[in-house]
Amino acid sequence: MSNNFLGLRTVGYTVSDLTKAKEWYSNILGVQPYFDEPFYVGFNVAGYELGLQPEEGTVAKGDSVVTYWGVDDVDASYKRLLELGATVHAEPMDVGGDIKVASVKDPWGNVFGIIYNPHFKQ
């Protein structure tokens, strides 16, 4: 049996206001979307995709899955995210091995994690 998994590719978030979410994520990521349609907005973040989709009906958003985006400075990135309208999900903490993590909720309630992990190359 072969392993068909090729690694992470895309993280998708549902949002109630696609236009505002596109502006917010463009600001925090420092890049403009490479794909921009009314049904989907995609950002290329260092070879990984963050996708935004408009909410259709009621969407349950949970706190149990966190995708961590690599940063050079968790504390500074965390502070900036809060200044730009995110809310606290988990404050910065050292989890051992010189790894530091934190997470916030974006203005639409999606969990957005950040991580500094010196064991992975950029």
A tleap script that builds the chain and sets N, CA, C and O, in Angstrom:
source leaprc.protein.ff14SB
mol = sequence {
  NMET SER ASN ASN PHE LEU GLY LEU ARG THR
  VAL GLY TYR THR VAL SER ASP LEU THR LYS
  ALA LYS GLU TRP TYR SER ASN ILE LEU GLY
  VAL GLN PRO TYR PHE ASP GLU PRO PHE TYR
  VAL GLY PHE ASN VAL ALA GLY TYR GLU LEU
  GLY LEU GLN PRO GLU GLU GLY THR VAL ALA
  LYS GLY ASP SER VAL VAL THR TYR TRP GLY
  VAL ASP ASP VAL ASP ALA SER TYR LYS ARG
  LEU LEU GLU LEU GLY ALA THR VAL HIE ALA
  GLU PRO MET ASP VAL GLY GLY ASP ILE LYS
  VAL ALA SER VAL LYS ASP PRO TRP GLY ASN
  VAL PHE GLY ILE ILE TYR ASN PRO HIE PHE
  LYS CGLN
}
set mol.1.N position { 0.842 -1.168 0.000 }
set mol.1.CA position { 0.000 0.000 0.000 }
set mol.1.C position { 0.897 1.244 0.000 }
set mol.1.O position { 1.826 1.339 0.803 }
set mol.2.N position { 0.627 2.176 -0.881 }
set mol.2.CA position { 1.442 3.394 -0.949 }
set mol.2.C position { 0.793 4.515 -0.148 }
set mol.2.O position { -0.417 4.523 0.076 }
set mol.3.N position { 1.607 5.441 0.270 }
set mol.3.CA position { 1.116 6.614 0.983 }
set mol.3.C position { 0.764 7.684 -0.040 }
set mol.3.O position { 1.647 8.195 -0.729 }
set mol.4.N position { -0.506 8.025 -0.147 }
set mol.4.CA position { -0.951 8.999 -1.129 }
set mol.4.C position { -0.939 10.430 -0.610 }
set mol.4.O position { -1.265 11.358 -1.351 }
set mol.5.N position { -0.569 10.620 0.643 }
set mol.5.CA position { -0.563 11.963 1.205 }
set mol.5.C position { 0.700 12.703 0.788 }
set mol.5.O position { 1.808 12.183 0.921 }
set mol.6.N position { 0.525 13.910 0.287 }
set mol.6.CA position { 1.640 14.707 -0.204 }
set mol.6.C position { 1.983 15.867 0.721 }
set mol.6.O position { 2.920 16.616 0.444 }
set mol.7.N position { 1.251 16.028 1.803 }
set mol.7.CA position { 1.510 17.125 2.729 }
set mol.7.C position { 0.400 18.151 2.691 }
set mol.7.O position { -0.503 18.083 1.857 }
set mol.8.N position { 0.480 19.100 3.603 }
set mol.8.CA position { -0.545 20.138 3.685 }
set mol.8.C position { -0.503 21.040 2.458 }
set mol.8.O position { 0.572 21.345 1.941 }
set mol.9.N position { -1.655 21.456 2.001 }
set mol.9.CA position { -1.747 22.333 0.834 }
set mol.9.C position { -2.566 23.587 1.114 }
set mol.9.O position { -2.108 24.702 0.863 }
set mol.10.N position { -3.793 23.402 1.641 }
set mol.10.CA position { -4.732 24.515 1.772 }
set mol.10.C position { -5.455 24.452 3.104 }
set mol.10.O position { -5.859 23.382 3.558 }
set mol.11.N position { -5.611 25.607 3.720 }
set mol.11.CA position { -6.453 25.771 4.895 }
set mol.11.C position { -7.582 26.689 4.464 }
set mol.11.O position { -7.333 27.750 3.892 }
set mol.12.N position { -8.825 26.292 4.732 }
set mol.12.CA position { -9.968 27.099 4.323 }
set mol.12.C position { -10.756 27.614 5.506 }
set mol.12.O position { -11.002 26.889 6.470 }
set mol.13.N position { -11.153 28.884 5.422 }
set mol.13.CA position { -11.984 29.510 6.448 }
set mol.13.C position { -13.263 30.016 5.798 }
set mol.13.O position { -13.235 30.532 4.681 }
set mol.14.N position { -14.373 29.871 6.491 }
set mol.14.CA position { -15.619 30.472 6.029 }
set mol.14.C position { -15.797 31.808 6.729 }
set mol.14.O position { -15.474 31.960 7.907 }
set mol.15.N position { -16.316 32.773 5.981 }
set mol.15.CA position { -16.467 34.140 6.497 }
set mol.15.C position { -17.812 34.707 6.063 }
set mol.15.O position { -18.327 34.371 4.997 }
set mol.16.N position { -18.371 35.569 6.901 }
set mol.16.CA position { -19.666 36.169 6.582 }
set mol.16.C position { -19.544 37.350 5.630 }
set mol.16.O position { -20.526 37.712 4.981 }
set mol.17.N position { -18.361 37.965 5.529 }
set mol.17.CA position { -18.146 39.102 4.637 }
set mol.17.C position { -16.833 38.877 3.895 }
set mol.17.O position { -15.757 39.187 4.406 }
set mol.18.N position { -16.935 38.337 2.688 }
set mol.18.CA position { -15.753 37.963 1.917 }
set mol.18.C position { -14.882 39.172 1.589 }
set mol.18.O position { -13.655 39.070 1.616 }
set mol.19.N position { -15.492 40.308 1.282 }
set mol.19.CA position { -14.730 41.503 0.937 }
set mol.19.C position { -13.898 41.988 2.125 }
set mol.19.O position { -12.708 42.266 1.980 }
set mol.20.N position { -14.524 42.090 3.294 }
set mol.20.CA position { -13.791 42.528 4.487 }
set mol.20.C position { -12.730 41.509 4.890 }
set mol.20.O position { -11.631 41.885 5.299 }
set mol.21.N position { -13.052 40.231 4.776 }
set mol.21.CA position { -12.081 39.191 5.122 }
set mol.21.C position { -10.882 39.237 4.172 }
set mol.21.O position { -9.742 39.071 4.606 }
set mol.22.N position { -11.130 39.458 2.899 }
set mol.22.CA position { -10.036 39.566 1.931 }
set mol.22.C position { -9.121 40.729 2.302 }
set mol.22.O position { -7.898 40.594 2.248 }
set mol.23.N position { -9.691 41.855 2.673 }
set mol.23.CA position { -8.890 43.017 3.080 }
set mol.23.C position { -8.103 42.714 4.354 }
set mol.23.O position { -6.918 43.035 4.448 }
set mol.24.N position { -8.769 42.093 5.338 }
set mol.24.CA position { -8.126 41.804 6.620 }
set mol.24.C position { -6.960 40.839 6.433 }
set mol.24.O position { -5.867 41.080 6.946 }
set mol.25.N position { -7.185 39.758 5.708 }
set mol.25.CA position { -6.115 38.782 5.502 }
set mol.25.C position { -5.010 39.324 4.608 }
set mol.25.O position { -3.844 38.986 4.813 }
set mol.26.N position { -5.335 40.150 3.627 }
set mol.26.CA position { -4.289 40.790 2.815 }
set mol.26.C position { -3.386 41.625 3.708 }
set mol.26.O position { -2.168 41.640 3.532 }
set mol.27.N position { -3.989 42.318 4.668 }
set mol.27.CA position { -3.235 43.159 5.588 }
set mol.27.C position { -2.351 42.334 6.518 }
set mol.27.O position { -1.166 42.635 6.662 }
set mol.28.N position { -2.906 41.294 7.154 }
set mol.28.CA position { -2.089 40.549 8.117 }
set mol.28.C position { -1.042 39.668 7.440 }
set mol.28.O position { 0.035 39.452 7.997 }
set mol.29.N position { -1.343 39.158 6.249 }
set mol.29.CA position { -0.404 38.284 5.550 }
set mol.29.C position { 0.634 39.057 4.739 }
set mol.29.O position { 1.715 38.543 4.453 }
set mol.30.N position { 0.300 40.290 4.372 }
set mol.30.CA position { 1.217 41.092 3.567 }
set mol.30.C position { 1.266 40.681 2.114 }
set mol.30.O position { 2.221 41.009 1.410 }
set mol.31.N position { 0.246 39.963 1.648 }
set mol.31.CA position { 0.151 39.567 0.236 }
set mol.31.C position { -1.284 39.744 -0.241 }
set mol.31.O position { -2.226 39.705 0.550 }
set mol.32.N position { -1.429 39.936 -1.530 }
set mol.32.CA position { -2.747 40.000 -2.145 }
set mol.32.C position { -3.139 38.598 -2.620 }
set mol.32.O position { -2.266 37.767 -2.868 }
set mol.33.N position { -4.428 38.329 -2.747 }
set mol.33.CA position { -4.838 36.996 -3.215 }
set mol.33.C position { -4.363 36.727 -4.644 }
set mol.33.O position { -4.311 37.631 -5.477 }
set mol.34.N position { -4.026 35.489 -4.903 }
set mol.34.CA position { -3.682 35.088 -6.262 }
set mol.34.C position { -4.938 34.635 -7.010 }
set mol.34.O position { -4.951 34.589 -8.240 }
set mol.35.N position { -5.986 34.305 -6.267 }
set mol.35.CA position { -7.258 33.862 -6.850 }
set mol.35.C position { -8.352 34.634 -6.136 }
set mol.35.O position { -8.460 34.575 -4.911 }
set mol.36.N position { -9.166 35.360 -6.898 }
set mol.36.CA position { -10.141 36.255 -6.282 }
set mol.36.C position { -11.461 36.204 -7.048 }
set mol.36.O position { -11.646 36.898 -8.047 }
set mol.37.N position { -12.359 35.379 -6.563 }
set mol.37.CA position { -13.677 35.220 -7.169 }
set mol.37.C position { -14.736 35.359 -6.080 }
set mol.37.O position { -14.413 35.239 -4.898 }
set mol.38.N position { -15.997 35.608 -6.450 }
set mol.38.CA position { -17.052 35.754 -5.446 }
set mol.38.C position { -17.288 34.503 -4.605 }
set mol.38.O position { -17.868 34.590 -3.523 }
set mol.39.N position { -16.852 33.351 -5.083 }
set mol.39.CA position { -17.079 32.091 -4.377 }
set mol.39.C position { -15.840 31.591 -3.629 }
set mol.39.O position { -15.937 30.638 -2.856 }
set mol.40.N position { -14.660 32.228 -3.848 }
set mol.40.CA position { -13.438 31.773 -3.212 }
set mol.40.C position { -12.330 32.808 -3.411 }
set mol.40.O position { -12.163 33.356 -4.501 }
set mol.41.N position { -11.582 33.062 -2.348 }
set mol.41.CA position { -10.402 33.928 -2.417 }
set mol.41.C position { -9.231 33.122 -1.882 }
set mol.41.O position { -9.287 32.617 -0.761 }
set mol.42.N position { -8.163 32.995 -2.675 }
set mol.42.CA position { -7.010 32.199 -2.280 }
set mol.42.C position { -5.748 33.028 -2.171 }
set mol.42.O position { -5.442 33.835 -3.049 }
set mol.43.N position { -5.011 32.823 -1.076 }
set mol.43.CA position { -3.728 33.485 -0.846 }
set mol.43.C position { -2.618 32.442 -0.888 }
set mol.43.O position { -2.762 31.362 -0.316 }
set mol.44.N position { -1.523 32.752 -1.553 }
set mol.44.CA position { -0.338 31.906 -1.534 }
set mol.44.C position { 0.568 32.446 -0.438 }
set mol.44.O position { 1.118 33.541 -0.558 }
set mol.45.N position { 0.719 31.671 0.633 }
set mol.45.CA position { 1.533 32.080 1.776 }
set mol.45.C position { 2.739 31.153 1.834 }
set mol.45.O position { 2.684 30.084 2.443 }
set mol.46.N position { 3.827 31.571 1.197 }
set mol.46.CA position { 5.069 30.794 1.177 }
set mol.46.C position { 4.852 29.367 0.680 }
set mol.46.O position { 5.441 28.424 1.208 }
set mol.47.N position { 4.010 29.213 -0.331 }
set mol.47.CA position { 3.779 27.898 -0.917 }
set mol.47.C position { 2.613 27.122 -0.340 }
set mol.47.O position { 2.336 26.004 -0.775 }
set mol.48.N position { 1.924 27.701 0.636 }
set mol.48.CA position { 0.725 27.086 1.215 }
set mol.48.C position { -0.444 28.026 0.950 }
set mol.48.O position { -0.256 29.232 0.792 }
set mol.49.N position { -1.626 27.480 0.903 }
set mol.49.CA position { -2.784 28.299 0.562 }
set mol.49.C position { -3.701 28.522 1.753 }
set mol.49.O position { -4.030 27.594 2.491 }
set mol.50.N position { -4.102 29.771 1.922 }
set mol.50.CA position { -5.173 30.121 2.838 }
set mol.50.C position { -6.341 30.526 1.947 }
set mol.50.O position { -6.237 31.465 1.157 }
set mol.51.N position { -7.452 29.808 2.082 }
set mol.51.CA position { -8.617 30.077 1.252 }
set mol.51.C position { -9.779 30.613 2.069 }
set mol.51.O position { -10.034 30.151 3.182 }
set mol.52.N position { -10.477 31.581 1.515 }
set mol.52.CA position { -11.665 32.150 2.148 }
set mol.52.C position { -12.882 31.816 1.300 }
set mol.52.O position { -12.872 31.973 0.079 }
set mol.53.N position { -13.927 31.354 1.970 }
set mol.53.CA position { -15.174 31.029 1.285 }
set mol.53.C position { -16.321 31.727 1.996 }
set mol.53.O position { -16.323 31.810 3.224 }
set mol.54.N position { -17.297 32.232 1.246 }
set mol.54.CA position { -18.446 32.863 1.907 }
set mol.54.C position { -19.300 31.823 2.624 }
set mol.54.O position { -19.481 30.704 2.145 }
set mol.55.N position { -19.817 32.218 3.779 }
set mol.55.CA position { -20.708 31.324 4.527 }
set mol.55.C position { -21.999 31.126 3.751 }
set mol.55.O position { -22.547 32.060 3.165 }
set mol.56.N position { -22.457 29.918 3.761 }
set mol.56.CA position { -23.749 29.584 3.171 }
set mol.56.C position { -24.545 28.866 4.238 }
set mol.56.O position { -24.241 27.723 4.580 }
set mol.57.N position { -25.564 29.528 4.768 }
set mol.57.CA position { -26.339 28.944 5.847 }
set mol.57.C position { -25.578 29.040 7.149 }
set mol.57.O position { -24.695 29.883 7.305 }
set mol.58.N position { -25.921 28.182 8.072 }
set mol.58.CA position { -25.278 28.175 9.381 }
set mol.58.C position { -24.032 27.312 9.335 }
set mol.58.O position { -24.077 26.156 8.915 }
set mol.59.N position { -22.915 27.888 9.771 }
set mol.59.CA position { -21.649 27.174 9.788 }
set mol.59.C position { -21.166 27.086 11.229 }
set mol.59.O position { -20.998 28.107 11.896 }
set mol.60.N position { -20.944 25.871 11.707 }
set mol.60.CA position { -20.404 25.685 13.057 }
set mol.60.C position { -18.891 25.826 12.989 }
set mol.60.O position { -18.235 25.196 12.159 }
set mol.61.N position { -18.344 26.654 13.867 }
set mol.61.CA position { -16.902 26.848 13.912 }
set mol.61.C position { -16.398 26.333 15.246 }
set mol.61.O position { -16.900 26.721 16.301 }
set mol.62.N position { -15.415 25.466 15.197 }
set mol.62.CA position { -14.918 24.855 16.418 }
set mol.62.C position { -13.561 25.379 16.833 }
set mol.62.O position { -12.855 26.025 16.058 }
set mol.63.N position { -13.218 25.088 18.060 }
set mol.63.CA position { -11.926 25.487 18.602 }
set mol.63.C position { -10.939 24.336 18.648 }
set mol.63.O position { -9.816 24.514 19.118 }
set mol.64.N position { -11.322 23.170 18.178 }
set mol.64.CA position { -10.493 21.995 18.381 }
set mol.64.C position { -9.411 21.806 17.318 }
set mol.64.O position { -8.469 21.046 17.544 }
set mol.65.N position { -9.516 22.462 16.184 }
set mol.65.CA position { -8.501 22.336 15.142 }
set mol.65.C position { -7.819 23.689 14.976 }
set mol.65.O position { -8.472 24.710 14.760 }
set mol.66.N position { -6.491 23.674 15.081 }
set mol.66.CA position { -5.732 24.909 14.907 }
set mol.66.C position { -4.682 24.663 13.840 }
set mol.66.O position { -3.909 23.709 13.930 }
set mol.67.N position { -4.653 25.516 12.835 }
set mol.67.CA position { -3.596 25.499 11.844 }
set mol.67.C position { -2.610 26.583 12.230 }
set mol.67.O position { -2.993 27.737 12.418 }
set mol.68.N position { -1.347 26.220 12.350 }
set mol.68.CA position { -0.324 27.177 12.761 }
set mol.68.C position { 0.459 27.661 11.554 }
set mol.68.O position { 0.960 26.863 10.761 }
set mol.69.N position { 0.558 28.976 11.424 }
set mol.69.CA position { 1.325 29.622 10.367 }
set mol.69.C position { 2.652 30.082 10.963 }
set mol.69.O position { 2.678 30.713 12.020 }
set mol.70.N position { 3.737 29.767 10.292 }
set mol.70.CA position { 5.061 30.092 10.803 }
set mol.70.C position { 5.332 31.585 10.820 }
set mol.70.O position { 5.006 32.304 9.876 }
set mol.71.N position { 5.934 32.038 11.909 }
set mol.71.CA position { 6.358 33.434 12.062 }
set mol.71.C position { 7.739 33.441 12.714 }
set mol.71.O position { 8.156 32.453 13.319 }
set mol.72.N position { 8.439 34.563 12.585 }
set mol.72.CA position { 9.749 34.706 13.213 }
set mol.72.C position { 9.647 35.139 14.678 }
set mol.72.O position { 10.546 34.863 15.472 }
set mol.73.N position { 8.553 35.816 15.035 }
set mol.73.CA position { 8.394 36.352 16.383 }
set mol.73.C position { 6.935 36.208 16.799 }
set mol.73.O position { 6.091 37.002 16.383 }
set mol.74.N position { 6.633 35.207 17.612 }
set mol.74.CA position { 5.252 34.933 18.021 }
set mol.74.C position { 4.665 36.106 18.799 }
set mol.74.O position { 3.525 36.499 18.553 }
set mol.75.N position { 5.428 36.669 19.732 }
set mol.75.CA position { 4.896 37.753 20.553 }
set mol.75.C position { 4.507 38.965 19.712 }
set mol.75.O position { 3.421 39.520 19.885 }
set mol.76.N position { 5.386 39.376 18.808 }
set mol.76.CA position { 5.103 40.539 17.964 }
set mol.76.C position { 3.935 40.263 17.015 }
set mol.76.O position { 3.079 41.124 16.814 }
set mol.77.N position { 3.903 39.070 16.436 }
set mol.77.CA position { 2.818 38.723 15.518 }
set mol.77.C position { 1.483 38.650 16.242 }
set mol.77.O position { 0.462 39.106 15.727 }
set mol.78.N position { 1.496 38.077 17.432 }
set mol.78.CA position { 0.290 37.968 18.252 }
set mol.78.C position { -0.254 39.362 18.585 }
set mol.78.O position { -1.449 39.623 18.446 }
set mol.79.N position { 0.621 40.233 19.017 }
set mol.79.CA position { 0.230 41.611 19.348 }
set mol.79.C position { -0.377 42.306 18.125 }
set mol.79.O position { -1.407 42.970 18.240 }
set mol.80.N position { 0.248 42.160 16.966 }
set mol.80.CA position { -0.245 42.788 15.738 }
set mol.80.C position { -1.620 42.242 15.363 }
set mol.80.O position { -2.504 43.012 14.987 }
set mol.81.N position { -1.814 40.935 15.458 }
set mol.81.CA position { -3.114 40.343 15.139 }
set mol.81.C position { -4.210 40.911 16.037 }
set mol.81.O position { -5.304 41.214 15.562 }
set mol.82.N position { -3.926 41.055 17.322 }
set mol.82.CA position { -4.909 41.627 18.244 }
set mol.82.C position { -5.185 43.089 17.905 }
set mol.82.O position { -6.333 43.529 17.961 }
set mol.83.N position { -4.150 43.843 17.557 }
set mol.83.CA position { -4.320 45.248 17.182 }
set mol.83.C position { -5.182 45.398 15.928 }
set mol.83.O position { -5.865 46.407 15.754 }
set mol.84.N position { -5.143 44.387 15.058 }
set mol.84.CA position { -5.897 44.448 13.803 }
set mol.84.C position { -7.287 43.822 13.898 }
set mol.84.O position { -7.953 43.634 12.880 }
set mol.85.N position { -7.723 43.504 15.101 }
set mol.85.CA position { -9.106 43.069 15.277 }
set mol.85.C position { -9.329 41.623 15.635 }
set mol.85.O position { -10.474 41.208 15.814 }
set mol.86.N position { -8.268 40.836 15.745 }
set mol.86.CA position { -8.427 39.454 16.200 }
set mol.86.C position { -8.685 39.463 17.705 }
set mol.86.O position { -8.431 40.456 18.386 }
set mol.87.N position { -9.196 38.337 18.213 }
set mol.87.CA position { -9.404 38.199 19.654 }
set mol.87.C position { -8.603 37.007 20.168 }
set mol.87.O position { -8.215 36.125 19.401 }
set mol.88.N position { -8.365 36.998 21.462 }
set mol.88.CA position { -7.535 35.962 22.083 }
set mol.88.C position { -8.192 34.587 21.956 }
set mol.88.O position { -9.384 34.430 22.221 }
set mol.89.N position { -7.411 33.610 21.554 }
set mol.89.CA position { -7.807 32.207 21.613 }
set mol.89.C position { -6.879 31.490 22.591 }
set mol.89.O position { -7.346 30.838 23.525 }
set mol.90.N position { -5.569 31.606 22.380 }
set mol.90.CA position { -4.573 31.059 23.308 }
set mol.90.C position { -3.362 31.987 23.288 }
set mol.90.O position { -2.782 32.245 22.234 }
set mol.91.N position { -2.993 32.481 24.457 }
set mol.91.CA position { -1.874 33.414 24.562 }
set mol.91.C position { -0.559 32.728 24.234 }
set mol.91.O position { -0.458 31.504 24.322 }
set mol.92.N position { 0.458 33.510 23.853 }
set mol.92.CA position { 1.759 32.926 23.522 }
set mol.92.C position { 2.308 32.069 24.664 }
set mol.92.O position { 2.239 32.441 25.835 }
set mol.93.N position { 2.855 30.914 24.286 }
set mol.93.CA position { 3.481 30.041 25.283 }
set mol.93.C position { 4.612 29.258 24.650 }
set mol.93.O position { 4.586 28.932 23.463 }
set mol.94.N position { 5.602 28.966 25.471 }
set mol.94.CA position { 6.722 28.124 25.076 }
set mol.94.C position { 6.295 26.691 25.341 }
set mol.94.O position { 5.955 26.343 26.471 }
set mol.95.N position { 6.309 25.858 24.307 }
set mol.95.CA position { 5.865 24.473 24.461 }
set mol.95.C position { 7.043 23.495 24.529 }
set mol.95.O position { 6.855 22.280 24.455 }
set mol.96.N position { 8.269 24.040 24.672 }
set mol.96.CA position { 9.459 23.205 24.769 }
set mol.96.C position { 10.220 23.147 23.471 }
set mol.96.O position { 9.665 23.419 22.406 }
set mol.97.N position { 11.474 22.798 23.549 }
set mol.97.CA position { 12.303 22.665 22.355 }
set mol.97.C position { 12.465 23.965 21.595 }
set mol.97.O position { 12.651 23.947 20.378 }
set mol.98.N position { 12.400 25.096 22.290 }
set mol.98.CA position { 12.489 26.432 21.677 }
set mol.98.C position { 11.331 26.728 20.732 }
set mol.98.O position { 11.448 27.598 19.869 }
set mol.99.N position { 10.229 26.025 20.881 }
set mol.99.CA position { 9.034 26.234 20.046 }
set mol.99.C position { 8.053 27.089 20.826 }
set mol.99.O position { 7.804 26.847 22.008 }
set mol.100.N position { 7.499 28.086 20.162 }
set mol.100.CA position { 6.536 28.979 20.796 }
set mol.100.C position { 5.300 29.065 19.905 }
set mol.100.O position { 5.413 29.174 18.684 }
set mol.101.N position { 4.108 29.014 20.528 }
set mol.101.CA position { 2.848 29.049 19.789 }
set mol.101.C position { 1.877 30.036 20.430 }
set mol.101.O position { 2.027 30.416 21.591 }
set mol.102.N position { 0.885 30.438 19.651 }
set mol.102.CA position { -0.234 31.250 20.124 }
set mol.102.C position { -1.331 31.111 19.081 }
set mol.102.O position { -1.082 30.654 17.966 }
set mol.103.N position { -2.543 31.505 19.444 }
set mol.103.CA position { -3.624 31.515 18.454 }
set mol.103.C position { -4.633 32.593 18.802 }
set mol.103.O position { -4.796 32.982 19.959 }
set mol.104.N position { -5.302 33.059 17.762 }
set mol.104.CA position { -6.329 34.089 17.878 }
set mol.104.C position { -7.559 33.628 17.107 }
set mol.104.O position { -7.522 32.637 16.378 }
set mol.105.N position { -8.627 34.354 17.281 }
set mol.105.CA position { -9.790 34.165 16.414 }
set mol.105.C position { -9.873 35.379 15.509 }
set mol.105.O position { -9.789 36.520 15.963 }
set mol.106.N position { -10.039 35.113 14.219 }
set mol.106.CA position { -10.188 36.229 13.292 }
set mol.106.C position { -11.543 36.892 13.525 }
set mol.106.O position { -12.343 36.373 14.304 }
set mol.107.N position { -11.828 38.022 12.873 }
set mol.107.CA position { -13.103 38.699 13.114 }
set mol.107.C position { -14.346 37.876 12.757 }
set mol.107.O position { -15.464 38.291 13.064 }
set mol.108.N position { -14.167 36.723 12.116 }
set mol.108.CA position { -15.296 35.865 11.731 }
set mol.108.C position { -15.367 34.606 12.581 }
set mol.108.O position { -16.166 33.713 12.299 }
set mol.109.N position { -14.536 34.527 13.623 }
set mol.109.CA position { -14.594 33.405 14.554 }
set mol.109.C position { -13.725 32.215 14.200 }
set mol.109.O position { -13.788 31.198 14.889 }
set mol.110.N position { -12.913 32.300 13.149 }
set mol.110.CA position { -12.016 31.206 12.773 }
set mol.110.C position { -10.750 31.262 13.610 }
set mol.110.O position { -10.231 32.345 13.879 }
set mol.111.N position { -10.246 30.102 14.025 }
set mol.111.CA position { -9.015 30.039 14.807 }
set mol.111.C position { -7.816 30.135 13.856 }
set mol.111.O position { -7.731 29.400 12.872 }
set mol.112.N position { -6.899 31.047 14.164 }
set mol.112.CA position { -5.705 31.308 13.362 }
set mol.112.C position { -4.501 31.187 14.282 }
set mol.112.O position { -4.293 32.028 15.157 }
set mol.113.N position { -3.698 30.128 14.080 }
set mol.113.CA position { -2.547 29.884 14.939 }
set mol.113.C position { -1.262 30.416 14.332 }
set mol.113.O position { -1.126 30.514 13.112 }
set mol.114.N position { -0.312 30.761 15.210 }
set mol.114.CA position { 1.021 31.169 14.775 }
set mol.114.C position { 2.041 30.371 15.579 }
set mol.114.O position { 1.813 30.029 16.739 }
set mol.115.N position { 3.171 30.084 14.935 }
set mol.115.CA position { 4.194 29.254 15.571 }
set mol.115.C position { 5.581 29.706 15.144 }
set mol.115.O position { 5.815 30.072 13.992 }
set mol.116.N position { 6.486 29.671 16.100 }
set mol.116.CA position { 7.917 29.757 15.796 }
set mol.116.C position { 8.490 28.395 16.148 }
set mol.116.O position { 8.411 27.960 17.297 }
set mol.117.N position { 9.062 27.729 15.171 }
set mol.117.CA position { 9.632 26.408 15.375 }
set mol.117.C position { 10.993 26.364 14.677 }
set mol.117.O position { 11.061 26.229 13.455 }
set mol.118.N position { 12.076 26.476 15.453 }
set mol.118.CA position { 13.409 26.509 14.839 }
set mol.118.C position { 13.835 25.182 14.204 }
set mol.118.O position { 14.863 25.122 13.531 }
set mol.119.N position { 13.054 24.125 14.413 }
set mol.119.CA position { 13.389 22.812 13.866 }
set mol.119.C position { 12.912 22.639 12.425 }
set mol.119.O position { 13.252 21.652 11.773 }
set mol.120.N position { 12.122 23.600 11.925 }
set mol.120.CA position { 11.661 23.577 10.539 }
set mol.120.C position { 12.233 24.759 9.803 }
set mol.120.O position { 12.229 25.876 10.318 }
set mol.121.N position { 12.722 24.530 8.610 }
set mol.121.CA position { 13.238 25.618 7.781 }
set mol.121.C position { 12.055 26.391 7.219 }
set mol.121.O position { 10.949 25.863 7.099 }
set mol.122.N position { 12.304 27.646 6.879 }
set mol.122.CA position { 11.228 28.499 6.362 }
set mol.122.C position { 10.745 27.986 5.076 }
set mol.122.O position { 9.838 28.568 4.481 }
savepdb mol mol.pdb
quit
